[in-house]
């Protein structure tokens, strides 16, 4: 057990000379969010260490999980290689005791901790208490907190009495693709991508409600996509009842079902561009990179009322929470509004470039301030 005093001990720091880059141990570094928090020209004076490959990962692997940097032994062995430790996500499997040990190791070596609070409720964990326990370690211990929306910052203030700087989620889609025109269509295409059925998805109720709403709209189509592993008995995502329910609906002609392997980035951007409305079937969560990708591509989103999705970017909203379930009336109203107005909330490359530069500058300033 780590000494509790070590968690609040003074943090001696040696700031790099102002002309030298600030070295960041970022968990992770290779994720698109983190990569796009850097200056596009890599001229922001910040260097993020590459993600160490997890044990067993091949040398060509791009996989960053489970993050090696979360191990206090890694901090002890590499503390001279970085100036600031910045945690984003990837700590799902860490216990509060393990996270406390990480914090203690950072304190012993005088390394500031920055934590970007992406998730106040983890979309991969049905039991909220697991993530709450992790946040109870990380948020009080962090030297600097960042989050993505004002609502999340208010919740952090209410629950932990800590201030968090609000910085927008940077673009997800490559800047070169943002100017590509959207295809012209005569049909109105509604899409739900179930992925591999995250625990925060309530899929069939949403799909059934959408099927009813689409049936009342001329030239509207409902497309449902799901990963092939949902039908694989050997896969953790195996959900035969859900797949059978979708196939029954497809057989009745109310939707088009697409069962496929994971999309690569280009396939995913093509899929999203092919939709007029993407519906997020979540019952809990906080923020969404999917919503940001839709904003990059000009695809309207219907987001649930849980979390802070509606504060990220312009979108339609409908009632859907873990506590109250699905409000079918508001979901149908969101679909009708999208059908009637055909919103085109889309980021331009110029706006996203300027936004990215501001986000990168804010990170650089926060790092330098911690090291001053």
Backbone torsions as a table, in degrees:
resi	resn	phi	psi	omega
1	UNK	NA	132.7	179.5
2	UNK	-75.1	148.1	175.7
3	UNK	-65.7	122.5	-179.5
4	UNK	-56.4	-29.5	-180.0
5	UNK	-64.2	-26.1	-179.5
6	UNK	-67.5	-24.3	-178.1
7	UNK	-75.4	-21.8	-178.6
8	UNK	-117.6	12.6	-178.7
9	UNK	-67.4	154.5	176.3
10	UNK	-56.6	149.9	-176.4
11	UNK	-111.8	93.7	176.1
12	UNK	-65.4	135.4	-176.7
13	UNK	-132.7	147.4	173.8
14	UNK	-119.8	102.1	-176.5
15	UNK	-72.6	138.3	174.7
16	UNK	-68.2	149.9	174.1
17	UNK	-52.4	147.8	-172.3
18	UNK	-59.1	-24.9	-179.2
19	UNK	-82.4	-15.8	-178.5
20	UNK	-86.2	150.1	177.4
21	UNK	-68.7	150.0	172.7
22	UNK	-85.5	128.9	-176.7
23	UNK	-97.9	123.8	-173.8
24	UNK	-114.9	126.5	167.6
25	UNK	-88.5	97.7	-173.5
26	UNK	-100.7	131.2	179.0
27	UNK	-116.6	101.1	-6.9
28	UNK	-89.2	-177.2	174.3
29	UNK	-108.5	-31.4	-172.0
30	UNK	-87.3	-7.7	179.8
31	UNK	-66.2	147.9	-174.1
32	UNK	-59.9	-38.1	179.1
33	UNK	-58.3	-48.7	-176.7
34	UNK	-67.1	-42.3	179.6
35	UNK	-60.5	-34.9	-177.1
36	UNK	-89.9	2.9	167.6
37	UNK	-87.1	-2.0	177.0
38	UNK	-96.0	155.0	175.6
39	UNK	-58.8	136.9	-176.2
40	UNK	-58.4	-31.8	-178.2
41	UNK	-93.6	5.8	-177.1
42	UNK	55.3	39.3	-176.6
43	UNK	-119.8	26.3	-175.2
44	UNK	-96.9	7.2	177.5
45	UNK	72.9	20.3	-180.0
46	UNK	-123.9	130.9	176.3
47	UNK	-120.6	123.9	178.0
48	UNK	-102.0	128.2	178.6
49	UNK	-61.1	146.7	176.5
50	UNK	-67.2	149.4	176.5
51	UNK	-65.0	122.4	173.4
52	UNK	-64.5	141.5	179.4
53	UNK	-71.2	132.6	175.6
54	UNK	-62.4	156.3	177.6
55	UNK	-56.3	130.9	177.9
56	UNK	92.7	-12.9	179.3
57	UNK	-77.4	137.1	179.7
58	UNK	-66.3	160.9	-175.7
59	UNK	-63.9	-22.3	-179.8
60	UNK	-92.5	0.5	-174.2
61	UNK	-70.9	141.8	172.3
62	UNK	-97.4	4.2	-175.1
63	UNK	-69.8	137.2	-179.1
64	UNK	-114.8	-4.9	-177.0
65	UNK	-109.6	151.6	-11.2
66	UNK	-68.6	141.5	-171.7
67	UNK	-66.7	124.0	179.2
68	UNK	-66.1	-31.7	-176.2
69	UNK	-65.7	-15.1	179.2
70	UNK	-75.9	-8.3	-179.9
71	UNK	-81.3	122.6	177.9
72	UNK	-55.6	-29.3	177.4
73	UNK	-65.1	-33.7	176.7
74	UNK	-65.6	-43.0	178.4
75	UNK	-59.8	-45.4	-179.0
76	UNK	-62.2	-36.6	-176.9
77	UNK	-80.6	-23.1	-170.8
78	UNK	-124.5	13.9	-173.9
79	UNK	-63.1	-20.7	177.0
80	UNK	-82.1	-5.6	-176.8
81	UNK	-92.5	-10.2	-177.1
82	UNK	-141.8	159.9	-179.8
83	UNK	-104.2	-36.5	-176.4
84	UNK	-134.9	141.8	175.8
85	UNK	-103.8	122.0	-177.5
86	UNK	-121.3	114.7	-178.8
87	UNK	-100.3	131.1	175.0
88	UNK	-110.9	-66.2	179.7
89	UNK	-158.5	-179.3	-179.0
90	UNK	105.7	6.9	-177.1
91	UNK	-102.8	21.5	-177.3
92	UNK	-54.8	-36.9	-174.4
93	UNK	-88.9	-3.4	-177.5
94	UNK	-83.5	136.3	174.2
95	UNK	-80.0	161.4	174.4
96	UNK	-56.1	-36.8	178.9
97	UNK	-64.7	-39.6	179.2
98	UNK	-67.9	-38.8	177.5
99	UNK	-67.2	-37.1	176.4
100	UNK	-63.7	-36.6	177.5
101	UNK	-66.8	-38.2	175.9
102	UNK	-61.6	-48.5	179.9
103	UNK	-59.1	-43.0	-180.0
104	UNK	-62.6	-40.0	178.3
105	UNK	-63.9	-41.0	177.6
106	UNK	-63.8	-40.8	180.0
107	UNK	-63.5	-44.3	-178.1
108	UNK	-59.2	-31.3	-177.0
109	UNK	-103.6	12.4	174.1
110	UNK	65.5	34.7	-177.5
111	UNK	-103.7	118.2	178.0
112	UNK	-63.7	148.3	177.8
113	UNK	-111.5	121.6	170.8
114	UNK	-107.3	135.6	178.6
115	UNK	-129.7	120.9	172.7
116	UNK	-92.5	116.8	-175.7
117	UNK	-84.9	87.1	175.6
118	UNK	-73.9	-41.9	-172.3
119	UNK	-123.2	117.6	167.6
120	UNK	-89.3	-17.5	170.6
121	UNK	-136.9	121.0	-174.5
122	UNK	-75.3	122.2	-177.8
123	UNK	-69.7	-11.0	-178.9
124	UNK	-96.8	-4.1	-174.4
125	UNK	-121.5	114.0	179.5
126	UNK	-62.6	-32.3	-178.0
127	UNK	-94.1	111.3	-176.4
128	UNK	-63.7	-23.0	-175.1
129	UNK	-64.8	-28.9	-179.7
130	UNK	-63.5	-48.9	-179.4
131	UNK	-72.0	-36.8	177.6
132	UNK	-57.0	-42.4	-179.0
133	UNK	-64.3	-37.9	177.2
134	UNK	-66.7	-43.0	179.4
135	UNK	-64.0	-32.5	179.0
136	UNK	-66.2	-19.1	173.1
137	UNK	-89.0	-49.8	-168.4
138	UNK	-74.1	-44.4	-173.8
139	UNK	-67.4	-45.5	175.6
140	UNK	-65.0	-30.1	-175.2
141	UNK	-81.7	-22.5	-172.3
142	UNK	-66.8	140.8	174.3
143	UNK	-79.5	-23.2	178.9
144	UNK	-151.3	134.3	-179.7
145	UNK	-116.1	139.0	174.5
146	UNK	-127.0	146.3	168.9
147	UNK	-145.6	-178.8	-166.8
148	UNK	-105.0	-17.8	-175.7
149	UNK	-140.8	154.2	176.8
150	UNK	-60.4	-36.4	179.9
151	UNK	-62.5	-41.5	177.2
152	UNK	-64.8	-39.3	178.6
153	UNK	-63.6	-39.6	178.1
154	UNK	-64.1	-40.8	179.2
155	UNK	-65.2	-39.8	177.0
156	UNK	-61.9	-41.9	177.5
157	UNK	-63.6	-42.9	-177.7
158	UNK	-67.5	-42.1	-172.9
159	UNK	-84.7	-33.6	-174.2
160	UNK	-125.4	-1.2	-178.5
161	UNK	55.5	41.6	177.4
162	UNK	-121.9	142.6	173.5
163	UNK	-86.7	143.3	177.9
164	UNK	-131.2	133.4	177.1
165	UNK	-76.1	134.8	-179.7
166	UNK	-95.8	118.5	175.6
167	UNK	-126.4	136.3	-177.1
168	UNK	-68.7	153.3	173.0
169	UNK	-66.2	126.2	178.2
170	UNK	-71.6	171.6	-179.9
171	UNK	-56.9	152.2	177.3
172	UNK	-105.7	-44.6	179.1
173	UNK	-76.6	145.1	178.0
174	UNK	-56.8	141.4	-175.0
175	UNK	-58.9	-32.2	-177.4
176	UNK	-66.0	-22.0	-177.5
177	UNK	-90.8	-12.8	-173.9
178	UNK	-65.6	-26.0	-178.6
179	UNK	-90.6	-2.2	-177.6
180	UNK	-68.4	129.5	-177.0
181	UNK	-66.4	149.3	176.3
182	UNK	-79.6	149.1	180.0
183	UNK	-70.9	148.8	175.0
184	UNK	-84.6	137.0	-179.6
185	UNK	-137.8	151.7	173.4
186	UNK	-94.6	-21.5	178.7
187	UNK	-93.4	159.2	174.6
188	UNK	-105.7	113.5	-170.6
189	UNK	-104.9	118.8	176.5
190	UNK	-101.0	135.0	-178.0
191	UNK	-130.2	141.2	169.3
192	UNK	-127.0	122.0	176.7
193	UNK	-106.4	112.6	-176.2
194	UNK	-82.6	-8.7	-178.4
195	UNK	51.8	-126.4	177.8
196	UNK	-112.1	33.3	174.9
197	UNK	58.3	67.5	172.8
198	UNK	-56.1	152.5	179.4
199	UNK	-59.1	-21.9	-178.1
200	UNK	-86.7	8.0	-179.7
201	UNK	-97.0	132.6	169.0
202	UNK	-113.5	84.7	-163.8
203	UNK	-76.9	-57.6	-171.3
204	UNK	-60.9	-43.0	176.8
205	UNK	-58.6	-40.7	179.0
206	UNK	-66.0	-44.3	-177.9
207	UNK	-64.6	-42.0	179.2
208	UNK	-63.0	-41.4	178.4
209	UNK	-65.9	-38.8	178.7
210	UNK	-66.7	-38.2	178.9
211	UNK	-60.5	-41.4	177.7
212	UNK	-66.3	-40.7	180.0
213	UNK	-67.1	-41.9	-178.5
214	UNK	-66.6	-32.6	-178.0
215	UNK	-63.4	-23.1	-178.7
216	UNK	-89.5	-0.3	-175.0
217	UNK	-115.9	122.0	178.1
218	UNK	-59.7	138.8	175.9
219	UNK	60.7	31.5	174.2
220	UNK	-105.8	140.1	178.7
221	UNK	-126.8	141.7	174.6
222	UNK	-109.9	122.8	178.1
223	UNK	-115.1	131.1	177.4
224	UNK	-120.8	124.8	177.9
225	UNK	-111.9	144.9	179.1
226	UNK	-152.4	149.3	-178.1
227	UNK	-75.3	146.4	-176.4
228	UNK	-59.5	-29.7	-175.9
229	UNK	-66.0	-16.0	176.4
230	UNK	-63.8	-25.0	177.6
231	UNK	-97.3	5.4	-176.9
232	UNK	-96.4	114.4	-178.3
233	UNK	-59.9	-22.5	-179.8
234	UNK	-90.2	0.0	-176.1
235	UNK	-97.6	145.7	177.0
236	UNK	-59.4	-27.5	-177.4
237	UNK	-84.6	3.9	-175.3
238	UNK	-56.0	123.7	-179.2
239	UNK	-145.3	75.7	-174.5
240	UNK	-62.2	-33.4	-178.7
241	UNK	-66.5	-41.1	178.6
242	UNK	-64.6	-46.4	-178.9
243	UNK	-63.5	-39.6	178.0
244	UNK	-63.5	-39.8	178.2
245	UNK	-63.6	-40.7	178.2
246	UNK	-66.6	-40.9	-180.0
247	UNK	-66.1	-34.9	176.9
248	UNK	-65.3	-42.4	178.2
249	UNK	-65.5	-41.0	177.7
250	UNK	-63.9	-38.7	179.2
251	UNK	-64.6	-27.3	178.3
252	UNK	-82.9	-5.3	174.9
253	UNK	88.5	8.4	-176.0
254	UNK	-89.9	-10.3	178.1
255	UNK	-154.7	165.3	174.8
256	UNK	-110.6	121.4	-175.8
257	UNK	-101.7	132.2	178.9
258	UNK	-124.7	113.2	178.4
259	UNK	-105.7	122.8	-171.2
260	UNK	-154.4	168.6	173.1
261	UNK	-75.4	173.3	179.9
262	UNK	-56.4	138.5	173.1
263	UNK	-77.1	144.0	163.9
264	UNK	-80.0	177.6	-174.0
265	UNK	-58.5	-47.3	-177.9
266	UNK	-62.9	-40.1	177.7
267	UNK	-64.4	-39.0	179.8
268	UNK	-67.1	-42.1	179.0
269	UNK	-65.4	-38.4	176.8
270	UNK	-62.5	-42.1	179.4
271	UNK	-61.6	-49.0	-177.6
272	UNK	-65.3	-38.6	177.9
273	UNK	-64.4	-26.0	179.1
274	UNK	-78.7	-0.8	179.3
275	UNK	-107.1	149.1	168.8
276	UNK	-93.3	-28.2	-179.7
277	UNK	-145.2	124.3	174.9
278	UNK	-106.2	124.6	-176.6
279	UNK	-104.3	125.2	178.3
280	UNK	-92.3	115.1	-172.1
281	UNK	-92.2	44.8	-170.6
282	UNK	-93.8	146.6	173.6
283	UNK	-105.9	-16.1	174.0
284	UNK	-155.2	163.1	-177.0
285	UNK	147.6	-170.3	-176.3
286	UNK	-136.1	-61.0	-178.2
287	UNK	-132.5	169.9	-173.3
288	UNK	-144.8	121.8	169.5
289	UNK	-71.9	-29.5	177.3
290	UNK	-59.9	-44.9	179.1
291	UNK	-60.6	-39.7	178.9
292	UNK	-65.2	-39.6	177.6
293	UNK	-62.9	-40.7	177.0
294	UNK	-62.1	-39.0	178.0
295	UNK	-64.6	-37.0	176.5
296	UNK	-62.5	-34.9	-171.5
297	UNK	-100.5	-6.3	178.3
298	UNK	83.4	21.9	177.4
299	UNK	-97.1	125.3	179.6
300	UNK	-67.1	152.0	-178.9
301	UNK	-125.5	137.8	166.0
302	UNK	-105.6	111.5	-174.5
303	UNK	-107.6	148.3	178.9
304	UNK	-72.4	163.8	-178.2
305	UNK	-78.6	-12.5	176.2
306	UNK	-70.5	160.9	176.3
307	UNK	64.0	-154.2	-176.3
308	UNK	-128.5	30.9	-179.6
309	UNK	-57.4	-43.5	-174.5
310	UNK	-66.7	-15.7	178.1
311	UNK	-88.4	-12.0	-176.5
312	UNK	-72.7	-55.1	-176.4
313	UNK	-146.5	163.0	176.3
314	UNK	-57.6	130.9	179.0
315	UNK	-161.1	169.7	171.7
316	UNK	-89.8	153.5	-176.7
317	UNK	-129.5	150.3	175.6
318	UNK	-142.9	157.9	-176.6
319	UNK	-76.0	118.6	177.9
320	UNK	-162.2	108.8	177.6
321	UNK	-138.8	162.0	178.1
322	UNK	-63.9	-36.1	-176.5
323	UNK	-76.2	-42.9	-171.9
324	UNK	-104.4	-8.7	-179.4
325	UNK	76.1	-157.7	-174.0
326	UNK	-95.1	131.2	171.5
327	UNK	-95.9	95.9	-175.5
328	UNK	-64.1	-32.1	-178.8
329	UNK	-64.5	-45.7	-178.7
330	UNK	-69.9	-32.3	176.7
331	UNK	-65.9	-45.4	178.1
332	UNK	-62.0	-38.0	179.1
333	UNK	-65.2	-38.8	177.9
334	UNK	-64.3	-40.2	178.4
335	UNK	-64.4	-45.2	179.6
336	UNK	-62.8	-39.1	179.0
337	UNK	-64.7	-42.4	177.8
338	UNK	-64.6	-40.1	179.7
339	UNK	-64.7	-40.2	-175.9
340	UNK	-73.9	-43.2	-171.6
341	UNK	-98.5	-18.9	-176.9
342	UNK	46.3	59.3	-175.9
343	UNK	-62.2	144.1	177.5
344	UNK	-126.3	66.5	175.3
345	UNK	-79.0	105.4	-175.2
346	UNK	-137.6	135.7	175.3
347	UNK	-75.5	143.3	171.2
348	UNK	-94.0	158.2	178.2
349	UNK	-60.6	-37.1	-178.8
350	UNK	-66.1	-43.5	-179.2
351	UNK	-66.7	-43.6	-179.5
352	UNK	-67.2	-35.6	178.0
353	UNK	-64.1	-45.6	179.2
354	UNK	-65.5	-39.9	178.3
355	UNK	-63.0	-43.5	179.2
356	UNK	-61.8	-40.2	179.2
357	UNK	-62.9	-40.0	178.5
358	UNK	-66.3	-41.1	179.4
359	UNK	-63.9	-43.3	179.1
360	UNK	-63.1	-41.4	-179.8
361	UNK	-65.5	-38.1	179.4
362	UNK	-65.6	-39.5	176.5
363	UNK	-64.7	-46.2	-179.8
364	UNK	-59.0	-44.1	-179.2
365	UNK	-64.1	-39.1	179.6
366	UNK	-65.5	-43.3	179.1
367	UNK	-62.3	-45.3	-177.8
368	UNK	-64.7	-38.4	-179.8
369	UNK	-64.1	-40.5	179.6
370	UNK	-65.4	-27.0	-175.9
371	UNK	-95.7	-4.8	-176.5
372	UNK	-68.8	NA	NA
